Amino acid sequence: MRQETSALIDEIYQLTLDMSKYSPELEKDKAELELKQEEVRILWEQLAELVCAEHV
């Protein structure tokens, strides 16, 4: 599980870095940014579930 946790953290970090390349003022970037934010939200949920499962 430790590898899964680490992989999720790495993926969240990479997506967050990717999001910094977008400009929310630009319409095409705004849509892409919203998709990335949703991906990050889902990954955070998965990470929370994984961490909770480790401590049960």
CHARMM-style PDB file with segment names, atoms N, HN, CA, C and O in Angstrom:
ATOM      1  N   MET     1       0.812  -1.200   0.000  1.00  0.00      PROA
ATOM      2  CA  MET     1       0.000   0.000   0.000  1.00  0.00      PROA
ATOM      3  C   MET     1       0.854   1.261   0.000  1.00  0.00      PROA
ATOM      4  O   MET     1       0.443   2.307  -0.503  1.00  0.00      PROA
ATOM      5  N   ARG     2       2.019   1.146   0.558  1.00  0.00      PROA
ATOM      6  HN  ARG     2       2.353   0.297   0.966  1.00  0.00      PROA
ATOM      7  CA  ARG     2       2.898   2.311   0.631  1.00  0.00      PROA
ATOM      8  C   ARG     2       3.262   2.812  -0.774  1.00  0.00      PROA
ATOM      9  O   ARG     2       3.345   4.017  -1.012  1.00  0.00      PROA
ATOM     10  N   GLN     3       3.477   1.868  -1.695  1.00  0.00      PROA
ATOM     11  HN  GLN     3       3.410   0.890  -1.501  1.00  0.00      PROA
ATOM     12  CA  GLN     3       3.795   2.248  -3.075  1.00  0.00      PROA
ATOM     13  C   GLN     3       2.601   2.927  -3.732  1.00  0.00      PROA
ATOM     14  O   GLN     3       2.762   3.889  -4.483  1.00  0.00      PROA
ATOM     15  N   GLU     4       1.399   2.422  -3.446  1.00  0.00      PROA
ATOM     16  HN  GLU     4       1.269   1.640  -2.837  1.00  0.00      PROA
ATOM     17  CA  GLU     4       0.187   3.029  -4.004  1.00  0.00      PROA
ATOM     18  C   GLU     4       0.036   4.454  -3.503  1.00  0.00      PROA
ATOM     19  O   GLU     4      -0.281   5.363  -4.270  1.00  0.00      PROA
ATOM     20  N   THR     5       0.264   4.642  -2.208  1.00  0.00      PROA
ATOM     21  HN  THR     5       0.521   3.903  -1.584  1.00  0.00      PROA
ATOM     22  CA  THR     5       0.167   5.976  -1.612  1.00  0.00      PROA
ATOM     23  C   THR     5       1.173   6.911  -2.270  1.00  0.00      PROA
ATOM     24  O   THR     5       0.839   8.034  -2.647  1.00  0.00      PROA
ATOM     25  N   SER     6       2.388   6.444  -2.400  1.00  0.00      PROA
ATOM     26  HN  SER     6       2.660   5.532  -2.093  1.00  0.00      PROA
ATOM     27  CA  SER     6       3.443   7.247  -3.003  1.00  0.00      PROA
ATOM     28  C   SER     6       3.111   7.584  -4.463  1.00  0.00      PROA
ATOM     29  O   SER     6       3.340   8.708  -4.909  1.00  0.00      PROA
ATOM     30  N   ALA     7       2.581   6.624  -5.193  1.00  0.00      PROA
ATOM     31  HN  ALA     7       2.396   5.710  -4.830  1.00  0.00      PROA
ATOM     32  CA  ALA     7       2.228   6.850  -6.597  1.00  0.00      PROA
ATOM     33  C   ALA     7       1.113   7.884  -6.718  1.00  0.00      PROA
ATOM     34  O   ALA     7       1.149   8.735  -7.607  1.00  0.00      PROA
ATOM     35  N   LEU     8       0.126   7.815  -5.830  1.00  0.00      PROA
ATOM     36  HN  LEU     8       0.097   7.124  -5.108  1.00  0.00      PROA
ATOM     37  CA  LEU     8      -0.964   8.801  -5.867  1.00  0.00      PROA
ATOM     38  C   LEU     8      -0.441  10.197  -5.546  1.00  0.00      PROA
ATOM     39  O   LEU     8      -0.826  11.171  -6.193  1.00  0.00      PROA
ATOM     40  N   ILE     9       0.430  10.296  -4.555  1.00  0.00      PROA
ATOM     41  HN  ILE     9       0.743   9.505  -4.029  1.00  0.00      PROA
ATOM     42  CA  ILE     9       1.004  11.596  -4.200  1.00  0.00      PROA
ATOM     43  C   ILE     9       1.805  12.154  -5.373  1.00  0.00      PROA
ATOM     44  O   ILE     9       1.703  13.340  -5.689  1.00  0.00      PROA
ATOM     45  N   ASP    10       2.593  11.309  -6.013  1.00  0.00      PROA
ATOM     46  HN  ASP    10       2.676  10.346  -5.756  1.00  0.00      PROA
ATOM     47  CA  ASP    10       3.372  11.744  -7.173  1.00  0.00      PROA
ATOM     48  C   ASP    10       2.459  12.232  -8.299  1.00  0.00      PROA
ATOM     49  O   ASP    10       2.744  13.241  -8.945  1.00  0.00      PROA
ATOM     50  N   GLU    11       1.368  11.514  -8.527  1.00  0.00      PROA
ATOM     51  HN  GLU    11       1.136  10.695  -8.002  1.00  0.00      PROA
ATOM     52  CA  GLU    11       0.444  11.891  -9.592  1.00  0.00      PROA
ATOM     53  C   GLU    11      -0.252  13.213  -9.281  1.00  0.00      PROA
ATOM     54  O   GLU    11      -0.422  14.050 -10.168  1.00  0.00      PROA
ATOM     55  N   ILE    12      -0.653  13.403  -8.033  1.00  0.00      PROA
ATOM     56  HN  ILE    12      -0.516  12.723  -7.313  1.00  0.00      PROA
ATOM     57  CA  ILE    12      -1.274  14.661  -7.616  1.00  0.00      PROA
ATOM     58  C   ILE    12      -0.281  15.808  -7.801  1.00  0.00      PROA
ATOM     59  O   ILE    12      -0.637  16.871  -8.309  1.00  0.00      PROA
ATOM     60  N   TYR    13       0.940  15.586  -7.391  1.00  0.00      PROA
ATOM     61  HN  TYR    13       1.229  14.723  -6.977  1.00  0.00      PROA
ATOM     62  CA  TYR    13       1.988  16.606  -7.526  1.00  0.00      PROA
ATOM     63  C   TYR    13       2.199  16.979  -8.996  1.00  0.00      PROA
ATOM     64  O   TYR    13       2.271  18.159  -9.337  1.00  0.00      PROA
ATOM     65  N   GLN    14       2.296  15.976  -9.853  1.00  0.00      PROA
ATOM     66  HN  GLN    14       2.237  15.017  -9.576  1.00  0.00      PROA
ATOM     67  CA  GLN    14       2.536  16.234 -11.274  1.00  0.00      PROA
ATOM     68  C   GLN    14       1.368  16.989 -11.902  1.00  0.00      PROA
ATOM     69  O   GLN    14       1.581  17.927 -12.671  1.00  0.00      PROA
ATOM     70  N   LEU    15       0.143  16.592 -11.585  1.00  0.00      PROA
ATOM     71  HN  LEU    15      -0.030  15.830 -10.961  1.00  0.00      PROA
ATOM     72  CA  LEU    15      -1.025  17.291 -12.117  1.00  0.00      PROA
ATOM     73  C   LEU    15      -1.072  18.741 -11.625  1.00  0.00      PROA
ATOM     74  O   LEU    15      -1.439  19.649 -12.371  1.00  0.00      PROA
ATOM     75  N   THR    16      -0.698  18.941 -10.366  1.00  0.00      PROA
ATOM     76  HN  THR    16      -0.399  18.204  -9.760  1.00  0.00      PROA
ATOM     77  CA  THR    16      -0.677  20.291  -9.809  1.00  0.00      PROA
ATOM     78  C   THR    16       0.356  21.149 -10.539  1.00  0.00      PROA
ATOM     79  O   THR    16       0.103  22.317 -10.834  1.00  0.00      PROA
ATOM     80  N   LEU    17       1.503  20.571 -10.824  1.00  0.00      PROA
ATOM     81  HN  LEU    17       1.708  19.622 -10.585  1.00  0.00      PROA
ATOM     82  CA  LEU    17       2.512  21.302 -11.600  1.00  0.00      PROA
ATOM     83  C   LEU    17       1.986  21.624 -13.001  1.00  0.00      PROA
ATOM     84  O   LEU    17       2.174  22.733 -13.502  1.00  0.00      PROA
ATOM     85  N   ASP    18       1.334  20.655 -13.620  1.00  0.00      PROA
ATOM     86  HN  ASP    18       1.182  19.754 -13.213  1.00  0.00      PROA
ATOM     87  CA  ASP    18       0.767  20.863 -14.952  1.00  0.00      PROA
ATOM     88  C   ASP    18      -0.251  21.997 -14.940  1.00  0.00      PROA
ATOM     89  O   ASP    18      -0.313  22.790 -15.880  1.00  0.00      PROA
ATOM     90  N   MET    19      -1.040  22.072 -13.886  1.00  0.00      PROA
ATOM     91  HN  MET    19      -0.989  21.428 -13.123  1.00  0.00      PROA
ATOM     92  CA  MET    19      -2.081  23.102 -13.806  1.00  0.00      PROA
ATOM     93  C   MET    19      -1.476  24.502 -13.767  1.00  0.00      PROA
ATOM     94  O   MET    19      -2.102  25.463 -14.215  1.00  0.00      PROA
ATOM     95  N   SER    20      -0.269  24.619 -13.235  1.00  0.00      PROA
ATOM     96  HN  SER    20       0.240  23.839 -12.871  1.00  0.00      PROA
ATOM     97  CA  SER    20       0.356  25.944 -13.151  1.00  0.00      PROA
ATOM     98  C   SER    20       0.716  26.502 -14.528  1.00  0.00      PROA
ATOM     99  O   SER    20       1.011  27.690 -14.657  1.00  0.00      PROA
ATOM    100  N   LYS    21       0.694  25.653 -15.551  1.00  0.00      PROA
ATOM    101  HN  LYS    21       0.454  24.688 -15.446  1.00  0.00      PROA
ATOM    102  CA  LYS    21       1.028  26.091 -16.908  1.00  0.00      PROA
ATOM    103  C   LYS    21      -0.158  26.725 -17.630  1.00  0.00      PROA
ATOM    104  O   LYS    21       0.005  27.336 -18.687  1.00  0.00      PROA
ATOM    105  N   TYR    22      -1.350  26.577 -17.053  1.00  0.00      PROA
ATOM    106  HN  TYR    22      -1.482  26.081 -16.195  1.00  0.00      PROA
ATOM    107  CA  TYR    22      -2.555  27.081 -17.709  1.00  0.00      PROA
ATOM    108  C   TYR    22      -2.920  28.465 -17.191  1.00  0.00      PROA
ATOM    109  O   TYR    22      -2.645  28.816 -16.043  1.00  0.00      PROA
ATOM    110  N   SER    23      -3.539  29.228 -18.057  1.00  0.00      PROA
ATOM    111  HN  SER    23      -3.763  28.944 -18.989  1.00  0.00      PROA
ATOM    112  CA  SER    23      -4.012  30.554 -17.684  1.00  0.00      PROA
ATOM    113  C   SER    23      -5.541  30.527 -17.627  1.00  0.00      PROA
ATOM    114  O   SER    23      -6.189  30.358 -18.660  1.00  0.00      PROA
ATOM    115  N   PRO    24      -6.128  30.691 -16.435  1.00  0.00      PROA
ATOM    116  CA  PRO    24      -7.585  30.615 -16.312  1.00  0.00      PROA
ATOM    117  C   PRO    24      -8.325  31.698 -17.100  1.00  0.00      PROA
ATOM    118  O   PRO    24      -9.529  31.592 -17.330  1.00  0.00      PROA
ATOM    119  N   GLU    25      -7.608  32.727 -17.507  1.00  0.00      PROA
ATOM    120  HN  GLU    25      -6.629  32.814 -17.320  1.00  0.00      PROA
ATOM    121  CA  GLU    25      -8.236  33.796 -18.283  1.00  0.00      PROA
ATOM    122  C   GLU    25      -8.531  33.357 -19.725  1.00  0.00      PROA
ATOM    123  O   GLU    25      -9.435  33.889 -20.369  1.00  0.00      PROA
ATOM    124  N   LEU    26      -7.763  32.388 -20.220  1.00  0.00      PROA
ATOM    125  HN  LEU    26      -7.028  31.955 -19.697  1.00  0.00      PROA
ATOM    126  CA  LEU    26      -7.965  31.898 -21.578  1.00  0.00      PROA
ATOM    127  C   LEU    26      -9.023  30.797 -21.570  1.00  0.00      PROA
ATOM    128  O   LEU    26      -8.956  29.867 -20.767  1.00  0.00      PROA
ATOM    129  N   GLU    27      -9.993  30.911 -22.464  1.00  0.00      PROA
ATOM    130  HN  GLU    27     -10.047  31.667 -23.116  1.00  0.00      PROA
ATOM    131  CA  GLU    27     -11.126  29.982 -22.470  1.00  0.00      PROA
ATOM    132  C   GLU    27     -10.691  28.526 -22.647  1.00  0.00      PROA
ATOM    133  O   GLU    27     -11.175  27.644 -21.938  1.00  0.00      PROA
ATOM    134  N   LYS    28      -9.777  28.273 -23.593  1.00  0.00      PROA
ATOM    135  HN  LYS    28      -9.384  28.989 -24.168  1.00  0.00      PROA
ATOM    136  CA  LYS    28      -9.344  26.893 -23.815  1.00  0.00      PROA
ATOM    137  C   LYS    28      -8.576  26.358 -22.603  1.00  0.00      PROA
ATOM    138  O   LYS    28      -8.707  25.184 -22.258  1.00  0.00      PROA
ATOM    139  N   ASP    29      -7.793  27.193 -21.971  1.00  0.00      PROA
ATOM    140  HN  ASP    29      -7.686  28.147 -22.252  1.00  0.00      PROA
ATOM    141  CA  ASP    29      -7.063  26.782 -20.771  1.00  0.00      PROA
ATOM    142  C   ASP    29      -8.017  26.563 -19.596  1.00  0.00      PROA
ATOM    143  O   ASP    29      -7.804  25.682 -18.763  1.00  0.00      PROA
ATOM    144  N   LYS    30      -9.054  27.366 -19.545  1.00  0.00      PROA
ATOM    145  HN  LYS    30      -9.227  28.082 -20.222  1.00  0.00      PROA
ATOM    146  CA  LYS    30     -10.014  27.256 -18.447  1.00  0.00      PROA
ATOM    147  C   LYS    30     -10.662  25.872 -18.421  1.00  0.00      PROA
ATOM    148  O   LYS    30     -10.794  25.265 -17.358  1.00  0.00      PROA
ATOM    149  N   ALA    31     -11.059  25.380 -19.575  1.00  0.00      PROA
ATOM    150  HN  ALA    31     -10.952  25.873 -20.438  1.00  0.00      PROA
ATOM    151  CA  ALA    31     -11.686  24.057 -19.664  1.00  0.00      PROA
ATOM    152  C   ALA    31     -10.689  22.963 -19.274  1.00  0.00      PROA
ATOM    153  O   ALA    31     -11.040  22.040 -18.540  1.00  0.00      PROA
ATOM    154  N   GLU    32      -9.477  23.060 -19.752  1.00  0.00      PROA
ATOM    155  HN  GLU    32      -9.192  23.810 -20.349  1.00  0.00      PROA
ATOM    156  CA  GLU    32      -8.441  22.070 -19.436  1.00  0.00      PROA
ATOM    157  C   GLU    32      -8.105  22.114 -17.945  1.00  0.00      PROA
ATOM    158  O   GLU    32      -7.905  21.077 -17.314  1.00  0.00      PROA
ATOM    159  N   LEU    33      -8.045  23.305 -17.401  1.00  0.00      PROA
ATOM    160  HN  LEU    33      -8.207  24.148 -17.914  1.00  0.00      PROA
ATOM    161  CA  LEU    33      -7.754  23.472 -15.986  1.00  0.00      PROA
ATOM    162  C   LEU    33      -8.847  22.836 -15.123  1.00  0.00      PROA
ATOM    163  O   LEU    33      -8.551  22.198 -14.113  1.00  0.00      PROA
ATOM    164  N   GLU    34     -10.090  23.008 -15.517  1.00  0.00      PROA
ATOM    165  HN  GLU    34     -10.330  23.526 -16.338  1.00  0.00      PROA
ATOM    166  CA  GLU    34     -11.201  22.400 -14.782  1.00  0.00      PROA
ATOM    167  C   GLU    34     -11.105  20.870 -14.804  1.00  0.00      PROA
ATOM    168  O   GLU    34     -11.382  20.217 -13.798  1.00  0.00      PROA
ATOM    169  N   LEU    35     -10.715  20.302 -15.942  1.00  0.00      PROA
ATOM    170  HN  LEU    35     -10.489  20.832 -16.760  1.00  0.00      PROA
ATOM    171  CA  LEU    35     -10.529  18.851 -16.025  1.00  0.00      PROA
ATOM    172  C   LEU    35      -9.420  18.376 -15.091  1.00  0.00      PROA
ATOM    173  O   LEU    35      -9.571  17.376 -14.388  1.00  0.00      PROA
ATOM    174  N   LYS    36      -8.316  19.098 -15.092  1.00  0.00      PROA
ATOM    175  HN  LYS    36      -8.193  19.911 -15.662  1.00  0.00      PROA
ATOM    176  CA  LYS    36      -7.190  18.735 -14.225  1.00  0.00      PROA
ATOM    177  C   LYS    36      -7.590  18.845 -12.750  1.00  0.00      PROA
ATOM    178  O   LYS    36      -7.215  18.002 -11.935  1.00  0.00      PROA
ATOM    179  N   GLN    37      -8.349  19.880 -12.417  1.00  0.00      PROA
ATOM    180  HN  GLN    37      -8.655  20.565 -13.079  1.00  0.00      PROA
ATOM    181  CA  GLN    37      -8.792  20.046 -11.031  1.00  0.00      PROA
ATOM    182  C   GLN    37      -9.677  18.881 -10.601  1.00  0.00      PROA
ATOM    183  O   GLN    37      -9.577  18.405  -9.470  1.00  0.00      PROA
ATOM    184  N   GLU    38     -10.535  18.428 -11.494  1.00  0.00      PROA
ATOM    185  HN  GLU    38     -10.616  18.815 -12.413  1.00  0.00      PROA
ATOM    186  CA  GLU    38     -11.398  17.295 -11.188  1.00  0.00      PROA
ATOM    187  C   GLU    38     -10.561  16.030 -10.999  1.00  0.00      PROA
ATOM    188  O   GLU    38     -10.834  15.233 -10.101  1.00  0.00      PROA
ATOM    189  N   GLU    39      -9.554  15.846 -11.834  1.00  0.00      PROA
ATOM    190  HN  GLU    39      -9.333  16.493 -12.564  1.00  0.00      PROA
ATOM    191  CA  GLU    39      -8.665  14.686 -11.698  1.00  0.00      PROA
ATOM    192  C   GLU    39      -7.962  14.704 -10.342  1.00  0.00      PROA
ATOM    193  O   GLU    39      -7.860  13.676  -9.673  1.00  0.00      PROA
ATOM    194  N   VAL    40      -7.483  15.874  -9.949  1.00  0.00      PROA
ATOM    195  HN  VAL    40      -7.566  16.709 -10.493  1.00  0.00      PROA
ATOM    196  CA  VAL    40      -6.796  16.012  -8.671  1.00  0.00      PROA
ATOM    197  C   VAL    40      -7.762  15.720  -7.517  1.00  0.00      PROA
ATOM    198  O   VAL    40      -7.390  15.057  -6.549  1.00  0.00      PROA
ATOM    199  N   ARG    41      -8.981  16.206  -7.620  1.00  0.00      PROA
ATOM    200  HN  ARG    41      -9.283  16.744  -8.407  1.00  0.00      PROA
ATOM    201  CA  ARG    41      -9.975  15.969  -6.572  1.00  0.00      PROA
ATOM    202  C   ARG    41     -10.221  14.465  -6.401  1.00  0.00      PROA
ATOM    203  O   ARG    41     -10.276  13.960  -5.279  1.00  0.00      PROA
ATOM    204  N   ILE    42     -10.366  13.766  -7.512  1.00  0.00      PROA
ATOM    205  HN  ILE    42     -10.322  14.176  -8.423  1.00  0.00      PROA
ATOM    206  CA  ILE    42     -10.597  12.320  -7.482  1.00  0.00      PROA
ATOM    207  C   ILE    42      -9.390  11.597  -6.873  1.00  0.00      PROA
ATOM    208  O   ILE    42      -9.552  10.675  -6.073  1.00  0.00      PROA
ATOM    209  N   LEU    43      -8.202  12.014  -7.251  1.00  0.00      PROA
ATOM    210  HN  LEU    43      -8.070  12.763  -7.901  1.00  0.00      PROA
ATOM    211  CA  LEU    43      -6.990  11.393  -6.706  1.00  0.00      PROA
ATOM    212  C   LEU    43      -6.877  11.626  -5.202  1.00  0.00      PROA
ATOM    213  O   LEU    43      -6.456  10.734  -4.466  1.00  0.00      PROA
ATOM    214  N   TRP    44      -7.252  12.824  -4.740  1.00  0.00      PROA
ATOM    215  HN  TRP    44      -7.595  13.549  -5.338  1.00  0.00      PROA
ATOM    216  CA  TRP    44      -7.231  13.096  -3.296  1.00  0.00      PROA
ATOM    217  C   TRP    44      -8.203  12.177  -2.565  1.00  0.00      PROA
ATOM    218  O   TRP    44      -7.899  11.690  -1.476  1.00  0.00      PROA
ATOM    219  N   GLU    45      -9.363  11.942  -3.157  1.00  0.00      PROA
ATOM    220  HN  GLU    45      -9.609  12.338  -4.042  1.00  0.00      PROA
ATOM    221  CA  GLU    45     -10.339  11.028  -2.561  1.00  0.00      PROA
ATOM    222  C   GLU    45      -9.769   9.611  -2.475  1.00  0.00      PROA
ATOM    223  O   GLU    45      -9.910   8.935  -1.456  1.00  0.00      PROA
ATOM    224  N   GLN    46      -9.127   9.174  -3.551  1.00  0.00      PROA
ATOM    225  HN  GLN    46      -9.012   9.723  -4.379  1.00  0.00      PROA
ATOM    226  CA  GLN    46      -8.524   7.836  -3.561  1.00  0.00      PROA
ATOM    227  C   GLN    46      -7.432   7.735  -2.499  1.00  0.00      PROA
ATOM    228  O   GLN    46      -7.321   6.725  -1.804  1.00  0.00      PROA
ATOM    229  N   LEU    47      -6.637   8.780  -2.381  1.00  0.00      PROA
ATOM    230  HN  LEU    47      -6.727   9.601  -2.946  1.00  0.00      PROA
ATOM    231  CA  LEU    47      -5.564   8.798  -1.390  1.00  0.00      PROA
ATOM    232  C   LEU    47      -6.145   8.735   0.020  1.00  0.00      PROA
ATOM    233  O   LEU    47      -5.639   8.000   0.869  1.00  0.00      PROA
ATOM    234  N   ALA    48      -7.194   9.496   0.269  1.00  0.00      PROA
ATOM    235  HN  ALA    48      -7.604  10.094  -0.420  1.00  0.00      PROA
ATOM    236  CA  ALA    48      -7.834   9.486   1.591  1.00  0.00      PROA
ATOM    237  C   ALA    48      -8.371   8.094   1.917  1.00  0.00      PROA
ATOM    238  O   ALA    48      -8.204   7.612   3.037  1.00  0.00      PROA
ATOM    239  N   GLU    49      -9.009   7.454   0.953  1.00  0.00      PROA
ATOM    240  HN  GLU    49      -9.145   7.846   0.043  1.00  0.00      PROA
ATOM    241  CA  GLU    49      -9.531   6.098   1.164  1.00  0.00      PROA
ATOM    242  C   GLU    49      -8.400   5.119   1.458  1.00  0.00      PROA
ATOM    243  O   GLU    49      -8.520   4.262   2.334  1.00  0.00      PROA
ATOM    244  N   LEU    50      -7.315   5.252   0.727  1.00  0.00      PROA
ATOM    245  HN  LEU    50      -7.218   5.948   0.016  1.00  0.00      PROA
ATOM    246  CA  LEU    50      -6.174   4.359   0.919  1.00  0.00      PROA
ATOM    247  C   LEU    50      -5.551   4.550   2.304  1.00  0.00      PROA
ATOM    248  O   LEU    50      -5.243   3.576   2.990  1.00  0.00      PROA
ATOM    249  N   VAL    51      -5.373   5.781   2.701  1.00  0.00      PROA
ATOM    250  HN  VAL    51      -5.624   6.573   2.143  1.00  0.00      PROA
ATOM    251  CA  VAL    51      -4.778   6.066   4.010  1.00  0.00      PROA
ATOM    252  C   VAL    51      -5.702   5.571   5.124  1.00  0.00      PROA
ATOM    253  O   VAL    51      -5.232   5.001   6.109  1.00  0.00      PROA
ATOM    254  N   CYS    52      -6.996   5.783   4.979  1.00  0.00      PROA
ATOM    255  HN  CYS    52      -7.378   6.246   4.179  1.00  0.00      PROA
ATOM    256  CA  CYS    52      -7.955   5.294   5.981  1.00  0.00      PROA
ATOM    257  C   CYS    52      -7.918   3.769   6.064  1.00  0.00      PROA
ATOM    258  O   CYS    52      -7.982   3.205   7.157  1.00  0.00      PROA
ATOM    259  N   ALA    53      -7.818   3.109   4.929  1.00  0.00      PROA
ATOM    260  HN  ALA    53      -7.766   3.567   4.042  1.00  0.00      PROA
ATOM    261  CA  ALA    53      -7.775   1.646   4.899  1.00  0.00      PROA
ATOM    262  C   ALA    53      -6.520   1.116   5.600  1.00  0.00      PROA
ATOM    263  O   ALA    53      -6.550   0.053   6.219  1.00  0.00      PROA
ATOM    264  N   GLU    54      -5.430   1.857   5.499  1.00  0.00      PROA
ATOM    265  HN  GLU    54      -5.405   2.721   4.996  1.00  0.00      PROA
ATOM    266  CA  GLU    54      -4.179   1.443   6.143  1.00  0.00      PROA
ATOM    267  C   GLU    54      -4.285   1.503   7.665  1.00  0.00      PROA
ATOM    268  O   GLU    54      -3.614   0.748   8.368  1.00  0.00      PROA
ATOM    269  N   HSD    55      -5.119   2.390   8.164  1.00  0.00      PROA
ATOM    270  HN  HSD    55      -5.665   3.003   7.593  1.00  0.00      PROA
ATOM    271  CA  HSD    55      -5.191   2.616   9.606  1.00  0.00      PROA
ATOM    272  C   HSD    55      -6.400   1.964  10.258  1.00  0.00      PROA
ATOM    273  O   HSD    55      -6.717   2.250  11.412  1.00  0.00      PROA
ATOM    274  N   VAL    56      -7.070   1.095   9.527  1.00  0.00      PROA
ATOM    275  HN  VAL    56      -6.813   0.862   8.589  1.00  0.00      PROA
ATOM    276  CA  VAL    56      -8.240   0.399  10.098  1.00  0.00      PROA
ATOM    277  C   VAL    56      -7.848  -0.973  10.556  1.00  0.00      PROA
ATOM    278  OT1 VAL    56      -8.686  -1.718  11.064  1.00  0.00      PROA
TER     279      VAL     56
END
